[in-house]
Amino acid sequence: MFLGSLGYKVLVNGVRGSSRSSDFEWASWENNDTICITLDLGKKTRMQKLIMGFNNSYGMGIHKPRRMEVWVSPDDRQYRKIKEQSFTETEIFRQGMFTEDVQFDLKDESRYVRIVAYGAGMNPPTHVRPEQTTKVCIDEIIIE
């Protein structure tokens, strides 16, 4: 399995990050509204679920995305969306420093899996970092 053109092998190296986003197991994005990651599973594979690990560090403005989509393709050309999940501001801007897994039940079969994550945008006015752009940190993508 390899990660597309991003080269962030940390997303599929089997090592989970700690609650500290500085432990070198996190891929992070700043000032980016949309994150798109495409995985090539090497061959058509039966998938039961997809798990993505996110870091939450309220004081640093690191939060999970506002919305996520999972797309699949047999040929890396034509994709179809199979799952989507959105999060409320209350779910996104939780106080504390912790890791959180977001899970999708897939029950599908394909070779390519594309994950699209839409950033949470700006921290709300009541945040410790009001009106600053949020960061997204992902430690691992697991497909079972």
Stockholm file with secondary structure:
# STOCKHOLM 1.0

chainA/1-144         MFLGSLGYKVLVNGVRGSSRSSDFEWASWENNDTICITLDLGKKTRMQKLIMGFNNSYGMGIHKPRRMEVWVSPDDRQYRKIKEQSFTETEIFRQGMFTEDVQFDLKDESRYVRIVAYGAGMNPPTHVRPEQTTKVCIDEIIIE
#=GR chainA/1-144 SS CEECTTCCGGGGSSCCCCSCTTSSCCEEEESCSEEEEEEEEEEEEEEEEEEEEEEEEGGGTBCCCSEEEEEEESSSSSCEEEEEEECCHHHHSCCSEEEEEEEEEEEEEEEEEEEEEECCCBCCTTSSSTTCBCEEEEEEEEEC
#=GC SS_cons         CEECTTCCGGGGSSCCCCSCTTSSCCEEEESCSEEEEEEEEEEEEEEEEEEEEEEEEGGGTBCCCSEEEEEEESSSSSCEEEEEEECCHHHHSCCSEEEEEEEEEEEEEEEEEEEEEECCCBCCTTSSSTTCBCEEEEEEEEEC
//
